[in-house]
């Protein structure tokens, strides 16, 4: 506070309420292969349904990653997921293809050559179809000569223009005499080269009267019925003197790969505009590209739709209709075509098979590196999924560097055959294989990593098959659930807190001798006990050095303490290193540690922050030292019960305490 040089009242305010904040350590992260979703960026997932919506259902190539994430989400609700793909991953397009990994890449790169692209790389995009309705969905034609008819069919030749055209199930022919006939079996993919082709369109059963020279009909796309009104002119465009700017757009699951039902509608965009500056009633843009690119789960919109004057200013503009290739029915004098454009997406390629070539360790590690920066990414549990030993070693190194999170790993035989160490082996063979893999292949010692004993067999309810899935997602989930229900410094193991969900059987179900061998090598056994469930039966970290930090609960305790106290201590930066500041530090740390002590996290503690450790030399180097001594609470790993038989007349006080 400066000096006042004239009369007046100066009001100041000082905040001396600094405390040690609570910190979250249930937030997890993982990278892996998925058949859909943004690539190379973290996406927060809170449930298995959310996981499916963003990254798609599991496939034979992606189930290990999907179920590692899904298994964690059975215990916790905060998982950041990064999708990895190989170099061959491509987005499907309505014209050309492109590789567009996420919104950042779409905004920064030009991907001309298609009116629409699938949102993300992968073959799943090939099942998408886009229908643009730029009028009432009907097109007119006049008959020139008699048309051969059957009771439920029209048989004739068809001729396409510069693209392929479909008559689909659900489309309608509407005749001038009022007859309406709905197509029950359509014609798809009429030739691109303009040659005539004979085919049959089938209609709903009923009487179809003969059609004569001069009769007219309209062809109506089945997608027109999705909307209550036909597109005309938006209020904003009309106010500026423009006309005919509206379109209705439908996104369809053409092959049924998304929903299981071919032709099911996925998304609709009603009343979007061709005018680049058009806005809706709420002030938001209704330009069709902005609406699709900002809200669609399935598409990017890139090039202008063929046959329209899209992208121009709304003022006094008369917008033209979107047009598609037309269809001629033999004997008709005019084409069935006009203001409906149907675009199928194709050419999408998946690169999600983690086999060492299509999706290799470099691709996978690039995705895991999204969690590398401790300053910008808050994460406490890293799930290794089906990563092989090379990537797992890098994950452990990353956690060692961050010092605020644990890596959860499973023994992975190879990228192409993850469960080979334990599947179809005796318990003895599997135990030896896992032990040797830990010591010779992984060969890491770290208190920031946890290794389990293998794989569980579980039901893939999306594909109705059994899958062998690594257990690291479950073990990380137990830590998250233990903190939510108890505290971070409680052990996640045992019959009370260590129950594993969704297990049909274990590939390795170790007995006592096998558990002894695993545990002395810092491998936590997962064991199925008859009538008592499948249980995490160990709580060691991967640290070989015998100390307090070779236990999960102690490492998690110190992560909480260090993270919380460091967060509070940064507000002392650039203050003076004097007794006032040192007392302020002690006064915020000691109550926090007392709280942890009362919640059974530590047995005792001592905080030293005074002249004894902040000497004149420390002060002159602009440093500040606080020494915090902790006696961490230890989990019980071994129980010894002693039973002593005595003679009837013996006084117990004479034979033992």
C-alpha positions as CSV (number, residue, x, y, z in Angstrom):
1,X,0.0,0.0,0.0
2,X,1.5,3.3,-1.0
3,X,1.6,6.5,1.1
4,X,-1.4,8.9,0.9
5,X,-0.3,12.5,0.3
6,X,-3.7,14.2,0.8
7,X,-6.6,13.6,3.1
8,X,-8.9,10.7,2.1
9,X,-10.0,7.2,2.9
10,X,-8.2,4.3,1.3
11,X,-9.9,0.9,1.4
12,X,-7.8,-2.3,1.0
13,X,-8.6,-5.9,1.1
14,X,-6.3,-8.9,1.9
15,X,-7.2,-12.5,1.5
16,X,-5.6,-14.7,4.2
17,X,-7.9,-17.7,3.7
18,X,-5.5,-19.8,1.5
19,X,-6.2,-23.5,2.0
20,X,-5.0,-26.8,0.5
21,X,-7.7,-27.7,-2.0
22,X,-9.2,-31.1,-2.7
23,X,-7.9,-32.7,-5.9
24,X,-9.4,-35.3,-8.1
25,X,-7.5,-38.6,-8.7
26,X,-10.2,-40.7,-10.3
27,X,-9.8,-39.2,-13.8
28,X,-8.4,-41.7,-16.2
29,X,-7.0,-41.6,-19.7
30,X,-6.2,-44.1,-22.5
31,X,-5.4,-44.3,-26.2
32,X,-6.3,-47.1,-28.5
33,X,-7.9,-48.3,-31.8
34,X,-11.6,-47.6,-32.5
35,X,-13.6,-47.8,-35.7
36,X,-15.0,-44.3,-35.5
37,X,-14.4,-41.0,-33.7
38,X,-12.0,-38.1,-33.7
39,X,-8.3,-39.0,-34.0
40,X,-5.5,-37.6,-32.0
41,X,-7.5,-35.6,-29.5
42,X,-8.7,-36.2,-26.0
43,X,-12.5,-36.8,-25.6
44,X,-14.1,-37.0,-22.2
45,X,-16.3,-40.1,-21.9
46,X,-18.6,-40.8,-18.9
47,X,-20.4,-44.0,-19.8
48,X,-20.4,-47.0,-22.1
49,X,-23.2,-45.6,-24.1
50,X,-21.3,-42.4,-24.5
51,X,-18.3,-44.5,-25.6
52,X,-20.4,-46.2,-28.3
53,X,-21.8,-42.9,-29.6
54,X,-18.4,-41.3,-30.0
55,X,-16.2,-44.2,-31.0
56,X,-18.6,-46.8,-32.4
57,X,-19.2,-50.4,-31.4
58,X,-16.4,-53.0,-30.9
59,X,-15.1,-55.0,-33.9
60,X,-12.7,-57.9,-34.2
61,X,-9.9,-55.3,-34.6
62,X,-11.0,-52.9,-31.8
63,X,-12.6,-54.9,-29.0
64,X,-9.6,-54.9,-26.7
65,X,-9.6,-51.2,-26.6
66,X,-13.3,-50.7,-26.5
67,X,-13.8,-53.1,-23.6
68,X,-10.8,-51.8,-21.7
69,X,-12.5,-48.4,-21.7
70,X,-16.0,-49.9,-21.1
71,X,-14.7,-52.0,-18.2
72,X,-13.2,-48.9,-16.5
73,X,-16.5,-47.0,-17.0
74,X,-18.2,-49.8,-15.1
75,X,-16.5,-48.4,-12.0
76,X,-15.8,-44.8,-12.8
77,X,-17.2,-42.0,-14.9
78,X,-14.3,-39.9,-16.0
79,X,-12.2,-41.3,-18.9
80,X,-10.4,-39.3,-21.5
81,X,-10.0,-41.3,-24.7
82,X,-7.7,-40.7,-27.7
83,X,-8.3,-42.6,-30.9
84,X,-5.2,-43.9,-32.8
85,X,-5.2,-44.8,-36.5
86,X,-2.5,-45.9,-39.0
87,X,-1.4,-44.0,-42.0
88,X,-3.9,-45.8,-44.3
89,X,-7.0,-44.4,-42.5
90,X,-9.3,-42.4,-44.9
91,X,-12.6,-40.6,-44.6
92,X,-15.3,-41.7,-47.0
93,X,-16.5,-39.1,-49.4
94,X,-19.3,-38.4,-51.9
95,X,-16.6,-37.7,-54.5
96,X,-13.0,-38.0,-53.5
97,X,-11.7,-39.3,-50.2
98,X,-9.5,-37.5,-47.7
99,X,-7.9,-38.0,-44.3
100,X,-9.6,-35.6,-41.8
101,X,-8.8,-36.7,-38.3
102,X,-10.6,-34.1,-36.3
103,X,-12.2,-30.6,-36.3
104,X,-8.8,-28.9,-36.1
105,X,-7.6,-30.6,-39.3
106,X,-10.9,-29.9,-41.1
107,X,-10.6,-26.2,-40.3
108,X,-7.0,-25.9,-41.2
109,X,-6.8,-28.1,-44.4
110,X,-8.6,-27.7,-47.7
111,X,-10.3,-31.0,-48.7
112,X,-12.0,-30.1,-52.0
113,X,-13.3,-32.9,-54.2
114,X,-16.5,-33.9,-52.3
115,X,-19.7,-32.2,-51.3
116,X,-19.7,-34.3,-48.1
117,X,-17.1,-36.3,-46.2
118,X,-17.6,-38.8,-43.4
119,X,-16.8,-37.1,-40.1
120,X,-13.9,-39.4,-39.3
121,X,-11.7,-42.0,-41.0
122,X,-12.9,-45.5,-41.3
123,X,-14.9,-48.0,-43.4
124,X,-18.0,-47.2,-41.2
125,X,-18.4,-44.0,-43.2
126,X,-19.1,-46.0,-46.3
127,X,-22.6,-46.8,-45.0
128,X,-23.6,-43.1,-45.0
129,X,-25.9,-41.5,-47.6
130,X,-26.9,-37.9,-47.8
131,X,-30.2,-36.8,-49.4
132,X,-30.7,-33.1,-50.2
133,X,-34.3,-32.1,-50.7
134,X,-34.4,-28.7,-52.4
135,X,-38.2,-28.3,-53.0
136,X,-41.2,-30.4,-52.2
137,X,-39.3,-33.6,-53.0
138,X,-41.4,-34.2,-56.1
139,X,-40.5,-34.1,-59.8
140,X,-42.9,-34.1,-62.7
141,X,-43.1,-36.1,-66.0
142,X,-45.6,-36.4,-68.8
143,X,-46.3,-39.7,-70.5
144,X,-45.8,-39.8,-74.3
145,X,-47.5,-43.0,-75.4
146,X,-48.9,-45.9,-73.4
147,X,-47.0,-47.4,-70.5
148,X,-46.8,-51.1,-70.0
149,X,-48.4,-51.9,-66.6
150,X,-48.9,-54.9,-64.3
151,X,-51.0,-55.0,-61.2
152,X,-48.0,-54.3,-58.9
153,X,-45.2,-53.5,-61.3
154,X,-43.9,-51.1,-63.9
155,X,-41.4,-52.8,-66.2
156,X,-39.4,-50.6,-68.4
157,X,-36.0,-49.3,-69.3
158,X,-34.2,-46.6,-67.3
159,X,-31.5,-44.2,-68.4
160,X,-29.3,-42.1,-66.1
161,X,-27.4,-38.9,-66.8
162,X,-24.2,-38.0,-65.1
163,X,-24.6,-40.0,-62.0
164,X,-26.3,-43.1,-60.5
165,X,-29.9,-42.8,-59.3
166,X,-32.0,-44.9,-57.0
167,X,-35.7,-45.6,-56.9
168,X,-36.0,-46.7,-53.2
169,X,-38.4,-48.6,-51.2
170,X,-40.8,-46.0,-49.7
171,X,-40.6,-43.6,-52.7
172,X,-43.9,-42.8,-54.3
173,X,-45.4,-42.4,-57.8
174,X,-48.2,-39.9,-57.7
175,X,-50.4,-39.9,-60.8
176,X,-52.5,-37.0,-62.1
177,X,-55.8,-39.0,-61.4
178,X,-54.9,-39.2,-57.7
179,X,-53.5,-42.7,-57.6
180,X,-50.5,-43.0,-55.3
181,X,-48.3,-46.1,-55.5
182,X,-45.5,-46.7,-53.0
183,X,-42.4,-48.6,-54.1
184,X,-41.8,-51.8,-52.2
185,X,-38.9,-53.0,-54.3
186,X,-36.8,-50.4,-55.9
187,X,-34.0,-50.0,-58.4
188,X,-30.6,-49.0,-57.2
189,X,-27.4,-47.9,-58.9
190,X,-28.8,-47.3,-62.4
191,X,-25.8,-47.2,-64.9
192,X,-23.5,-44.2,-64.7
193,X,-22.7,-44.2,-68.4
194,X,-26.2,-43.2,-69.6
195,X,-26.9,-46.6,-71.2
196,X,-30.4,-47.9,-71.0
197,X,-31.1,-50.8,-68.6
198,X,-34.3,-52.8,-68.1
199,X,-35.5,-53.4,-64.5
200,X,-38.7,-53.8,-62.6
201,X,-40.1,-51.5,-59.9
202,X,-42.6,-53.1,-57.6
203,X,-45.4,-51.3,-55.8
204,X,-47.8,-52.0,-53.0
205,X,-50.6,-54.4,-54.1
206,X,-53.7,-52.8,-55.7
207,X,-55.3,-51.8,-58.9
208,X,-53.2,-49.6,-61.2
209,X,-55.2,-48.2,-64.1
210,X,-53.7,-48.0,-67.5
211,X,-51.9,-44.7,-68.3
212,X,-52.5,-43.0,-71.5
213,X,-50.8,-40.4,-73.7
214,X,-50.7,-37.1,-71.8
215,X,-51.2,-38.5,-68.3
216,X,-48.7,-37.0,-65.8
217,X,-47.1,-38.2,-62.7
218,X,-44.9,-37.0,-59.9
219,X,-42.1,-39.0,-58.3
220,X,-41.7,-38.2,-54.6
221,X,-38.7,-39.2,-52.5
222,X,-39.6,-41.1,-49.4
223,X,-37.4,-38.7,-47.4
224,X,-39.8,-35.8,-48.3
225,X,-42.3,-37.3,-45.8
226,X,-39.8,-36.8,-43.0
227,X,-40.4,-33.1,-42.9
228,X,-43.6,-31.2,-42.1
229,X,-43.1,-28.5,-44.7
230,X,-41.2,-28.3,-48.0
231,X,-38.2,-26.0,-48.2
232,X,-38.9,-22.5,-49.6
233,X,-37.4,-19.2,-48.5
234,X,-36.1,-18.5,-45.0
235,X,-37.4,-15.4,-43.2
236,X,-33.9,-13.9,-43.0
237,X,-33.3,-14.4,-46.8
238,X,-36.8,-13.1,-47.6
239,X,-36.1,-9.9,-45.5
240,X,-33.0,-9.3,-47.6
241,X,-34.8,-9.7,-50.9
242,X,-33.6,-13.2,-51.7
243,X,-35.6,-16.3,-52.5
244,X,-35.5,-20.1,-52.5
245,X,-32.6,-20.5,-50.1
246,X,-33.9,-23.3,-48.0
247,X,-33.0,-27.0,-48.1
248,X,-33.9,-30.1,-46.1
249,X,-31.0,-32.6,-45.7
250,X,-31.3,-36.2,-44.5
251,X,-28.4,-38.5,-43.4
252,X,-29.2,-42.1,-43.9
253,X,-27.7,-45.4,-42.7
254,X,-27.6,-46.8,-46.2
255,X,-26.2,-50.3,-45.5
256,X,-27.3,-50.7,-41.9
257,X,-23.8,-50.7,-40.4
258,X,-24.7,-48.0,-37.9
259,X,-28.1,-49.2,-36.7
260,X,-28.6,-52.7,-38.0
261,X,-31.4,-51.4,-40.2
262,X,-30.5,-50.5,-43.8
263,X,-32.1,-47.2,-44.8
264,X,-32.7,-45.9,-41.2
265,X,-32.5,-42.2,-40.8
266,X,-29.6,-41.0,-38.6
267,X,-29.9,-37.2,-38.8
268,X,-32.2,-34.5,-40.3
269,X,-31.4,-30.8,-41.0
270,X,-34.6,-28.9,-41.7
271,X,-34.7,-25.5,-43.3
272,X,-31.0,-24.9,-43.6
273,X,-29.9,-22.2,-46.0
274,X,-27.8,-21.9,-49.2
275,X,-26.9,-18.3,-48.1
276,X,-23.6,-18.1,-46.3
277,X,-24.8,-15.2,-44.1
278,X,-28.3,-16.4,-43.3
279,X,-29.3,-16.6,-39.6
280,X,-32.2,-18.1,-37.8
281,X,-34.7,-16.8,-35.2
282,X,-32.2,-17.3,-32.4
283,X,-29.3,-15.4,-34.1
284,X,-27.4,-18.6,-35.0
285,X,-26.2,-19.3,-38.5
286,X,-28.5,-21.5,-40.6
287,X,-26.0,-21.8,-43.5
288,X,-26.1,-25.5,-44.3
289,X,-22.3,-25.9,-44.1
290,X,-22.1,-24.3,-40.7
291,X,-25.0,-26.3,-39.3
292,X,-23.6,-29.6,-40.5
293,X,-20.0,-28.9,-39.6
294,X,-21.0,-27.7,-36.1
295,X,-23.6,-30.2,-35.2
296,X,-23.5,-33.4,-37.3
297,X,-22.2,-36.5,-35.8
298,X,-21.6,-38.1,-39.2
299,X,-20.6,-35.5,-41.8
300,X,-18.3,-32.7,-42.9
301,X,-19.7,-30.4,-45.6
302,X,-17.0,-29.2,-48.0
303,X,-17.7,-28.4,-51.7
304,X,-20.8,-26.6,-52.8
305,X,-23.8,-28.8,-53.6
306,X,-23.9,-29.4,-57.4
307,X,-26.4,-27.3,-59.2
308,X,-27.0,-24.7,-56.5
309,X,-25.8,-21.1,-56.0
310,X,-24.8,-21.9,-52.4
311,X,-22.3,-19.8,-50.4
312,X,-23.5,-16.5,-51.9
313,X,-24.9,-13.5,-50.0
314,X,-28.6,-13.6,-49.2
315,X,-29.3,-10.1,-50.5
316,X,-31.5,-10.2,-53.6
317,X,-30.2,-13.6,-54.6
318,X,-32.5,-16.1,-56.3
319,X,-31.0,-19.5,-55.4
320,X,-31.2,-22.4,-57.8
321,X,-32.3,-25.9,-56.8
322,X,-29.9,-28.7,-56.2
323,X,-30.0,-31.2,-59.0
324,X,-29.1,-34.8,-59.4
325,X,-28.8,-37.1,-62.4
326,X,-32.2,-37.7,-63.9
327,X,-34.0,-40.9,-64.8
328,X,-35.9,-41.5,-68.0
329,X,-38.5,-44.2,-68.1
330,X,-38.9,-45.5,-71.7
331,X,-41.8,-44.0,-73.4
332,X,-41.8,-40.8,-71.2
333,X,-41.2,-37.5,-72.9
334,X,-39.5,-35.8,-70.0
335,X,-37.0,-36.9,-67.3
336,X,-37.8,-37.7,-63.7
337,X,-35.2,-35.5,-62.0
338,X,-34.9,-32.1,-60.5
339,X,-34.6,-30.9,-56.9
340,X,-33.5,-34.0,-55.1
341,X,-29.9,-34.9,-54.8
342,X,-28.8,-38.3,-53.4
343,X,-25.1,-38.8,-52.5
344,X,-23.6,-42.1,-51.2
345,X,-20.3,-41.9,-49.4
346,X,-17.6,-44.4,-50.3
347,X,-13.9,-45.1,-50.2
348,X,-13.5,-44.9,-46.4
349,X,-10.6,-47.1,-45.1
350,X,-10.1,-48.3,-41.5
351,X,-6.6,-48.4,-40.1
352,X,-7.5,-49.7,-36.6
353,X,-5.9,-53.2,-36.6
354,X,-3.1,-53.0,-34.1
355,X,-0.9,-55.6,-35.7
356,X,2.4,-53.8,-35.9
357,X,1.9,-52.6,-39.5
358,X,-1.5,-51.2,-40.2
359,X,-1.6,-49.6,-36.8
360,X,1.9,-49.7,-35.3
361,X,3.6,-48.7,-32.0
362,X,4.5,-45.3,-33.4
363,X,0.9,-44.5,-34.2
364,X,-0.3,-45.7,-30.7
365,X,2.4,-43.9,-28.8
366,X,1.6,-40.7,-30.7
367,X,-1.9,-41.0,-29.3
368,X,-0.7,-41.7,-25.7
369,X,1.5,-38.7,-25.8
370,X,-1.7,-36.5,-25.6
371,X,-1.3,-37.2,-21.8
372,X,2.3,-36.3,-21.6
373,X,2.1,-32.7,-20.3
374,X,1.2,-32.6,-16.6
375,X,0.7,-28.8,-16.7
376,X,-2.2,-28.9,-19.2
377,X,-3.6,-32.4,-18.8
378,X,-5.1,-33.5,-15.5
379,X,-5.1,-37.3,-15.4
380,X,-4.4,-39.7,-12.5
381,X,-4.9,-43.2,-14.0
382,X,-3.5,-44.3,-17.4
383,X,-4.9,-47.5,-19.0
384,X,-2.5,-49.4,-21.1
385,X,-5.2,-51.4,-22.8
386,X,-3.7,-53.9,-25.3
387,X,-0.4,-52.0,-25.8
388,X,2.6,-54.2,-26.2
389,X,5.7,-54.1,-24.0
390,X,7.3,-51.4,-26.1
391,X,4.5,-48.9,-25.7
392,X,3.9,-50.0,-22.1
393,X,7.5,-49.1,-21.2
394,X,7.0,-45.6,-22.7
395,X,3.8,-45.2,-20.7
396,X,5.6,-46.1,-17.5
397,X,8.4,-43.6,-18.4
398,X,5.7,-40.9,-19.0
399,X,4.1,-41.6,-15.6
400,X,7.5,-41.5,-13.9
401,X,8.1,-38.1,-15.4
402,X,4.7,-36.7,-14.6
403,X,4.8,-38.1,-11.0
404,X,1.1,-37.6,-10.5
405,X,-0.5,-40.6,-12.1
406,X,-0.3,-44.4,-12.2
407,X,0.0,-46.6,-15.3
408,X,-2.2,-49.8,-15.3
409,X,-0.8,-52.6,-17.4
410,X,-1.5,-56.2,-18.3
411,X,0.9,-58.8,-19.7
412,X,0.5,-58.5,-23.5
413,X,2.0,-61.3,-25.6
414,X,2.2,-59.3,-28.8
415,X,0.2,-56.6,-30.7
416,X,-1.3,-59.2,-33.0
417,X,-2.0,-61.8,-30.3
418,X,-2.4,-60.0,-26.9
419,X,-3.6,-62.9,-24.8
420,X,-1.0,-65.4,-26.0
421,X,0.9,-65.5,-22.7
422,X,-2.1,-66.8,-20.7
423,X,-4.7,-68.2,-23.1
424,X,-4.9,-72.0,-23.6
425,X,-2.2,-72.6,-21.1
426,X,-2.0,-74.4,-17.7
427,X,-1.8,-72.2,-14.7
428,X,1.9,-73.1,-14.3
429,X,2.7,-72.4,-17.9
430,X,0.9,-69.1,-17.8
431,X,2.5,-68.1,-14.5
432,X,6.0,-68.7,-15.9
433,X,5.2,-66.9,-19.1
434,X,3.8,-63.8,-17.3
435,X,6.8,-63.7,-14.9
436,X,9.4,-64.0,-17.6
437,X,7.6,-61.3,-19.7
438,X,7.5,-58.9,-16.7
439,X,11.2,-59.5,-15.9
440,X,12.7,-59.8,-19.4
441,X,10.4,-58.1,-21.9
442,X,8.8,-55.2,-19.9
443,X,11.7,-55.0,-17.5
444,X,10.6,-51.9,-15.5
445,X,10.7,-51.0,-11.9
446,X,8.5,-48.0,-10.9
447,X,6.1,-47.1,-8.1
448,X,4.0,-45.3,-10.8
449,X,2.9,-48.5,-12.5
450,X,0.7,-51.4,-11.6
451,X,0.8,-54.8,-13.4
452,X,-2.0,-57.4,-13.2
453,X,-1.9,-61.1,-14.0
454,X,-3.7,-61.2,-17.4
455,X,-7.0,-61.4,-19.1
456,X,-10.6,-62.1,-18.4
457,X,-13.1,-63.8,-20.7
458,X,-16.3,-61.6,-21.1
459,X,-19.3,-61.4,-23.3
460,X,-19.3,-59.0,-26.2
461,X,-23.0,-58.3,-26.2
462,X,-22.8,-56.2,-29.4
463,X,-21.5,-59.1,-31.5
464,X,-22.7,-62.0,-29.3
465,X,-19.2,-63.6,-28.9
466,X,-16.8,-64.2,-26.0
467,X,-13.7,-61.9,-25.9
468,X,-10.4,-62.2,-24.0
469,X,-9.9,-58.7,-22.6
470,X,-6.9,-57.3,-20.6
471,X,-7.7,-56.6,-17.0
472,X,-6.0,-53.2,-16.6
473,X,-9.2,-51.3,-17.3
474,X,-10.9,-53.1,-14.3
475,X,-7.9,-52.6,-12.0
476,X,-7.9,-48.9,-12.7
477,X,-11.6,-48.9,-12.3
478,X,-11.3,-50.4,-8.8
479,X,-9.0,-47.6,-7.8
480,X,-11.5,-45.0,-9.1
481,X,-14.4,-46.7,-7.3
482,X,-12.4,-47.1,-4.1
483,X,-11.7,-43.4,-4.0
484,X,-15.3,-42.6,-4.7
485,X,-16.6,-44.8,-1.9
486,X,-13.7,-44.6,0.5
487,X,-10.5,-42.6,-0.1
488,X,-7.6,-42.7,-2.6
489,X,-5.3,-44.1,0.0
490,X,-7.4,-47.2,0.6
491,X,-6.2,-50.4,-1.1
492,X,-8.3,-51.4,-4.1
493,X,-7.7,-55.1,-3.5
494,X,-9.4,-57.8,-1.5
495,X,-12.9,-59.2,-1.1
496,X,-14.4,-55.9,0.0
497,X,-13.2,-53.5,-2.6
498,X,-11.5,-55.7,-5.2
499,X,-14.4,-57.4,-6.9
500,X,-14.0,-57.6,-10.7
501,X,-17.2,-57.2,-12.8
502,X,-18.3,-59.1,-15.9
503,X,-16.1,-62.1,-15.6
504,X,-17.1,-65.4,-17.3
505,X,-13.7,-66.9,-16.5
506,X,-10.0,-66.0,-16.2
507,X,-7.4,-67.1,-18.7
508,X,-5.1,-67.5,-15.7
509,X,-6.7,-68.3,-12.4
510,X,-3.7,-68.7,-10.1
511,X,-3.6,-71.0,-7.1
512,X,-1.5,-70.3,-4.0
513,X,1.8,-71.4,-5.4
514,X,1.3,-69.5,-8.6
515,X,0.2,-66.4,-6.6
516,X,3.4,-66.6,-4.6
517,X,5.5,-66.6,-7.7
518,X,3.5,-63.7,-9.3
519,X,3.4,-61.5,-6.2
520,X,7.1,-61.6,-5.4
521,X,7.7,-60.3,-8.9
522,X,5.3,-57.4,-8.3
523,X,2.4,-58.9,-10.4
524,X,-1.0,-58.6,-8.8
525,X,-2.9,-61.8,-9.1
526,X,-6.6,-61.7,-10.1
527,X,-8.3,-64.8,-8.6
528,X,-11.6,-66.4,-8.9
529,X,-12.8,-67.8,-5.6
530,X,-15.8,-70.2,-5.7
531,X,-18.9,-68.4,-4.3
532,X,-16.9,-65.2,-3.6
533,X,-16.4,-63.7,-7.0
534,X,-13.3,-62.7,-8.9
535,X,-11.0,-60.6,-6.8
536,X,-7.9,-58.4,-7.2
537,X,-5.7,-60.3,-4.7
538,X,-2.7,-57.9,-4.5
539,X,-1.9,-54.2,-4.2
540,X,1.7,-53.9,-5.3
541,X,3.2,-51.3,-7.6
542,X,5.8,-52.3,-10.1
543,X,8.7,-51.1,-7.9
544,X,11.1,-53.9,-7.0
545,X,12.8,-51.9,-4.3
546,X,11.2,-52.9,-0.9
547,X,9.8,-49.7,0.5
548,X,6.4,-48.1,1.4
549,X,6.1,-47.1,-2.3
550,X,5.8,-50.7,-3.5
551,X,2.1,-50.5,-2.5
552,X,-0.7,-48.9,-4.5
553,X,-2.4,-47.2,-1.5
554,X,0.9,-45.5,-0.4
555,X,1.7,-44.3,-3.9
556,X,-1.9,-43.0,-4.3
557,X,-1.7,-41.3,-0.9
558,X,1.5,-39.4,-1.8
559,X,0.1,-38.4,-5.2
560,X,-2.9,-36.8,-3.4
561,X,-0.7,-35.1,-0.8
562,X,1.8,-33.8,-3.3
563,X,-0.7,-32.7,-5.8
564,X,-2.9,-30.9,-3.3
565,X,-0.1,-29.2,-1.3
566,X,1.8,-28.2,-4.5
567,X,-1.4,-26.6,-5.9
568,X,-1.8,-24.5,-2.8
569,X,1.9,-23.7,-2.5
570,X,2.1,-22.0,-5.9
571,X,0.2,-19.1,-4.5
572,X,3.2,-18.3,-2.3
573,X,5.4,-17.7,-5.3
574,X,6.9,-14.2,-5.4
575,X,5.9,-13.6,-1.8
576,X,8.7,-12.8,0.8
577,X,10.5,-15.7,2.5
578,X,9.9,-14.5,6.0
579,X,8.3,-15.8,9.1
580,X,4.8,-14.5,8.1
581,X,4.9,-16.5,4.8
582,X,6.3,-19.6,6.5
583,X,3.6,-19.5,9.1
584,X,1.0,-19.1,6.4
585,X,2.4,-22.3,4.7
586,X,2.3,-24.2,8.0
587,X,-1.2,-23.0,8.8
588,X,-2.6,-24.3,5.5
589,X,-0.7,-27.7,5.4
590,X,-1.1,-28.8,9.0
591,X,-4.9,-28.7,9.0
592,X,-5.0,-30.6,5.7
593,X,-2.7,-33.3,7.0
594,X,-4.8,-33.6,10.2
595,X,-7.8,-34.2,8.0
596,X,-6.1,-36.9,6.1
597,X,-4.9,-38.4,9.4
598,X,-8.5,-38.5,10.7
599,X,-9.5,-40.3,7.6
600,X,-7.0,-43.0,8.2
601,X,-4.5,-42.0,5.5
602,X,-1.5,-41.4,7.7
603,X,-0.4,-42.5,11.2
604,X,1.5,-39.3,12.0
605,X,3.2,-36.3,10.3
606,X,5.5,-33.4,10.9
607,X,5.8,-30.1,9.0
608,X,9.0,-28.1,9.2
609,X,9.1,-24.7,7.6
610,X,11.2,-22.2,9.7
611,X,14.7,-20.8,10.0
612,X,16.1,-24.3,10.3
613,X,15.4,-25.2,6.7
614,X,15.0,-21.7,5.3
615,X,18.5,-20.5,6.0
616,X,20.0,-17.2,4.9
617,X,21.6,-19.0,2.0
618,X,18.2,-20.5,0.9
619,X,16.6,-17.1,1.1
620,X,19.4,-15.4,-0.9
621,X,18.8,-17.9,-3.7
622,X,15.2,-16.9,-3.8
623,X,14.1,-20.3,-2.6
624,X,11.5,-21.6,-0.1
625,X,11.7,-25.0,1.6
626,X,8.9,-26.9,3.4
627,X,9.7,-30.4,4.8
628,X,6.8,-32.6,5.3
629,X,7.3,-35.9,7.1
630,X,4.7,-38.6,6.7
631,X,4.1,-42.0,8.3
632,X,1.8,-43.6,5.7
633,X,-0.9,-46.0,6.6
634,X,-0.1,-49.6,5.4
635,X,-2.5,-52.1,4.1
636,X,-2.6,-55.6,5.5
637,X,-1.2,-58.2,3.1
638,X,-0.4,-61.0,5.4
639,X,-2.5,-62.3,8.4
640,X,-1.0,-64.6,11.0
641,X,-3.4,-66.4,13.3
642,X,-1.9,-68.3,16.3
643,X,-3.9,-70.8,18.2
644,X,-2.5,-72.1,21.5
645,X,-3.9,-75.0,23.5
646,X,-3.4,-74.9,27.3
647,X,-4.2,-77.1,30.2
648,X,-7.5,-76.6,32.0
649,X,-6.0,-75.0,35.1
650,X,-3.6,-72.6,33.4
651,X,-4.1,-68.9,34.0
652,X,-3.9,-67.1,30.6
653,X,-2.0,-64.2,32.1
654,X,0.9,-66.6,32.8
655,X,1.3,-68.0,29.3
656,X,1.0,-65.0,27.0
657,X,-0.4,-61.6,26.2
